[in-house]
Amino acid sequence: MVDGVVLEPEGTLGAMRVGTWNLENLFRPGEGDPGPTPEVYDAKLASLAATITELAPDALAVQEVGSPDALDDLVDRLDGSWQVALAEPDGRGIRVGVIATGPLTSVEQVADFPDRLGPVRVDDDGTTITAMGRPALRARVGDVDVVSVHLKSKLLGFPGGRFDPRDEGERARYAVFAVHRRAAEAATVRAYADRLLDDLGRERLVVVAGDLNDEPQAATTQILLGPPGSEIGTGGFDAPDAGDGARLWNLAPLIPEDERWSRVYRGRRELIDHLLVSRAAVERVTAVTTGGPLPSSVTDDPRGRALVPASDHRPVVATLGRG
């Protein structure tokens, strides 16, 4: 046990496909605000299930699960027997989870900010928080620890449920609140990864998977990497050093360039869904891809998507070869 985290002995890794997908407000009809019609819900389940079947992950970190029953409906449409683990929901009623074709063990929720981080202010009234708005979830699949994550959205919300600011000063303040919150959440996940890795990342198989709500070079995304200097595509990648035990590698550079995006925001493709893996895992990666239907472009107001029978994200899936 490391600081309360139970770590089972490592074994031998067989070939495995692991991925992440934001399912976008997966609610049943009559749930959510607003919820889908029965026709839209059925079409969305069919679309999600077809993509998962095509990509064939063994383990999939999922985000924006609004209803556990809705996720069960989706899993029921997949071939084989799938296991499900979910975290607690946020104020909107959405949560992260992990689904897998094999047993899920060592399931643990991650929420509280590290002790020395301190509270983070989130609004003009001075409200502060000391935990992630959407708890992350760790589940072990075989020999691989998967941590499903959904950091604070970069789509800004304002008092009274508005998505438009009263003025540019309000926009700027709430952008700062959002960045501070997302950074604190990234630091929380990074601290948890430190505990899982325990400087043994050359042996332990850890995958942090999820919607980080920013691109690979964003400061909040970079927090999750740990010690710098060995990213994929740099001169230090093939030169092992003392930092390898604690590092996480973002697999984004291994996605074919024309597929290196997971959402369309105001007409521009961006990669905000990521797989970050330990040294033991990155050495076994044989392929990384995105997939699924091409999503429509989103704006700063998500309320108009209740009747869209698809996710606004694409999944990201990596293949880990046999160890």
N, C-alpha and C positions, 0 to 999 in steps of 0.2 A: 504494500500500500504506500502511495506517495501523496501526502497531504490529503488523505481521504479518497483518493482515486484508486480503485482496485485494478491491478494490472495482472492479467493471467500470463502464464508462460507463453513465449512465442513458439510457433510451430513452423510448418513448411507451407508456403503460399502456393496454391494452385492458381491457374490462370483465372482472372477475375475482371469483370467490367463494373466500374463504379462511376456514378454520375450525379448530377444535380439538376433540378428543374423547379422553377417557380411556376406553380400551376394556376396562378392568378385567381384569387377569390373563389376557391372551390366550395361552393355552397349548394345545397339542395334547393329546389323550388320552395318558396316560402321562408327561406332563411337568407341572411345577408341584407344589406341595405344599399341599393335594391337587389333582390335576388333574381335568379334566372327563371324564365318560363320553363315548363316541362320540356318543350321542344328544343330550346337552346341547351338545356342541361343534358339531354340525351345526346345531342350532337357533340357537345363538348366532351363528354365521357368517351364517345366513340373516337374522337380525334386524339385525345390524350392516350387512350389505350392502344391505338394503332401505332403511335410514335414510340411508346415504351416497348411494344412488341417488336418493332423494327430495330430499335437500338439494342435491345436485349441486355439491359444491365442486370447484374446480379444483386447490386445494391444501389438504391437511388435516394439521395437526400432530396426532400421535397419541401417547398415553402408555399405560404398562402393557402394552407389547408383550413378552410373555414369550418367545416363540419366533419368530425370523425366518421359519421355515417356516409358522407359523400366520398371520403377516401376509401371506405369499405366498398362502396358501389364501383369505384374505379378499379380497385384490386380484383373485384369479382369478375371483371371483364378481361383480366389477364390470364394467360395460360399458366398452369401450375399452381402451387401453393405458396402464397406470399405472406410474410410476417410484417406487422406494422407496429411502429413505436411513434408516439407523438409527445411534444412538449405542451405546456400550458399556453392558452391563447393570450394575445394582447388585447388592448381595449377595443379593437375593431372585430375581435373574434377570430383572427387568423393565427396560425401557428406553424412551426416547422415540424418535420418528422423524418423518419427513415423507413423505407420499405425494402424488403429483401426477399430473395428466393430461398434463403436458409434462415436458421435461427438467429435472433437478435439477442445478444447478451450484454451485460455491463451497461445497461441503459441508465443514463444520468442526465439531468437537466442542468444547464449552466445559465446563471442570470446575474448574480451579484458582482458589482464592480470590484476590482482589487482594492484592498484596504486603503492603500495610500493614494488612490486616485482621487477620492473625494467626490462630493455630489456635483452633478452637472445641471446647469440651468437650462430650462426648455421653453420659457415663454416670458412675455412682458411683465407678468405678475410676480416673477421671481420664483416660480415653482421649480423645484429641483428633483432629480431622480438619482437613485443609487444602484440601479440595476437595469439590465437590458429591457427595452420595451417588449421585445419578443425573445423569450429565452431560447438559447441554442440547445441542441440535443446531441448527446454522444451515444452511439450504439456500436457494439462490436459485431462485425460480420466475419465469421471465420477468424483469421488472424489480423483483420484490418479494423482499426478504430475509425469510424466515420463520424464527423462532427457536422451536423446540419445547422446552417447559419442563415439568418436574414437580418442584415443590418438596417439601421434607420434609412428610410427612403430619402432620396434627394429631391423628390417631388414635395414641395412645401405646402403645409397646411397652416391656416391662420385662424385666430379666434372666431368662434361662431360657426365652425365648419366650412369656412371660406377657403377657396383655392386661389383667389386673387387678392393681392395685398391692397390696402387702402392707399399706400404710397410707397415710394422706393425705399424710404427709411425702414418701413415695416418689413419689406422684402429682405433687405440686407440683414436686419436683426434676426429674422427667423431662419435665414440661411446660415448664419453663424450658430444659432442654437442647434440646427440640424447637423452641421459639420461636427460640432463639439460632441453631440450625442453619438453620432456614427463613429467618431474616433474613440470615444470611451468604450463603446461596444466592441470595436476591433481590439482594443487593449485587453478587454475582458476575455475574449476568445484566445488572444495570444497568450495570456497568463495561464489559461486552461491548457493550451497546447504545450506550454512549458512543463506543466505537471505530467501530462501524458508522455511526452518525450523523455523527460528526466535526463537530458543530454545523451540519450541513447537512440537518437534518430537514425543511426546507421543500421540498427537492428529492428526498431519498432516501426510498424506500418501504420501511419496516421494520415488521414485525409480530412482536411477542412474543406467543406463543400457547401456552396450556397450563393445566394444573391447578396453580394457585397455592396450593391447600389453605387458602385463607382468602377472606373476602369483600372487596368493593371498598374499604371504609373501614379495613380492618385495616392495622396499621403495616407489616407485611411487604409487603403489596400496594402500599402507597403508596410504598415505597422505589423501586419500578420506574418511577414516573412521572417522576422527575427534577424539574426546577424547578417549584415550585407556582404556582398563581395563574391557571390558564387551563383548568381541567377543563370537560368538557361540562356545560352547565347553569349555569355560573357567568357573572358579568358580563364576565369577562376572555376568554371563549372566542372571541368575534368581534373582539377587539382584539389584533392581532399585536404581539409584543414580542420583546425580545432572547432570551428563554428558548425561543422556538419551535423553534430549531435543535436543541435537546437534549431536548425533551419527548417523552413518550409519553402518548397519550390512551387511557384505558380506555373501551371502547365499551359498557360495561354500561348506562349511562343510555339508550342508544338501543334497547335491547331492550324490546318492549312489556311493560308492568309485570306483567301476569298470566303472562308467560312468562319473567320475569327470575329464573330459578333453574336450577341444573344438577344438584343432588343433593338427596336427602332424608336428613337425619341426625336420628335419634330423632324422626321424625315432623314435623320442621321443614324447610321448603324453604330452601335456601341457594344462593347463586351463588359457586362457588369456581373455576370455569373461565372464563378471561378472554382477551380479545383486546385488546392494547395496541398502538397504532399511532403512527407519526410524523405530523408535520403534513401532509406531502405526501399521506399516505394518508387521514387523517381528513377532509380536504377532499373526498375522492372517495367517502366512504361514503354509500350510498343506503339500506341496510337492514341490520339485525342481528337475528338470531333464534336461539332454541334449538329443538330438535326431538327426534324420536325417541320411542320408547315411554316411558311414565311409569315411572321406576324405583321399585323398592321401597325402603323406608326401611332405612338401614344403622345399625349400632350400633358400639361400640368394638372388637368382635371380628370381623374380616373372614373368619375361617375357615369360617363357615357358608355362604359364597356360591359354593363350588366347583360346585354343581349348579344354579345359577341361569343360565338360558340368555339372559342379557342383561347389559348394562353397568349399573353403579350410577350412571353419569353420563349427562347429556344433552350432545350437541354444541352448540357455539356457532358460528354461521356469519355472516360479514359479506359484503356485496356492495360491491365497489369499482367505481364507474362509470368509464367511459372517460376517460382523461386527455388 
